[in-house]
């Protein structure tokens, strides 16, 4: 990999590149998010200590399996960064994590309790065909037990990988389903044929729920809820920040 440490770039070149590649908005948003985190951390007295940063540096050294400090420094140089840059990034990451937990960790259990149904996991199978009359014919054949859902998926589905897996779509969190589909499947029972429905791509879909998994509040699910609470909060604050910035400019 080329060493970028001595590469000379004009700041405008970087901005132009980001703009031309339609990446400038995401950079703006990341910078605004960092400003908001630092402001909230200051208000709440949330800090990151040097030992915490050093621990994260050591974790990266371990993950990258560097045997000596020189290799670590060379890797940073190849990234166009210094050890100081890395520590600043780690400080921001740690600060974000602390702010997120400080603001929302106490709300996770109540969110889970109030909306437990949306965290159900569906073991879902699907058949997608191009024509409504074919979808209805498949529906009647399955209903009349002339063919099983899995056999029909293996024969008729337009997607090769789904045909090979007899229609298996995956284990999907109900929360992650499109709202219209989540509503349709909300009352469906295990082993019930559902559909056909016209999808956004103009194809027709049939569904089969093979199993329902009722979740416990595992660490992974806690982390997911925490991240969602944070993202919703941050999105509102970024919009408020940008609206305020626009108003001042006018």
KAVEN-V203580 format. One record per run of one state. SS is the DSSP state (a for helix, b for strand, c for the rest). FROM is the first residue (numbers start at 1). LEN is the number of residues. If there is no record, write none. Layout:
SS|FROM|LEN  SS|FROM|LEN
This chain:
c|1|10  a|11|10  c|21|3  a|24|21  c|45|5  a|50|14  c|64|5  a|69|10  c|79|4  a|83|32  c|115|1  a|116|4  c|120|1  b|121|9  c|130|2  a|132|12  c|144|5  a|149|8  c|157|3  a|160|5  c|165|3  b|168|6  a|174|3  c|177|2  a|179|7  c|186|7  b|193|6  c|199|5  b|204|10  c|214|5  a|219|31  c|250|1
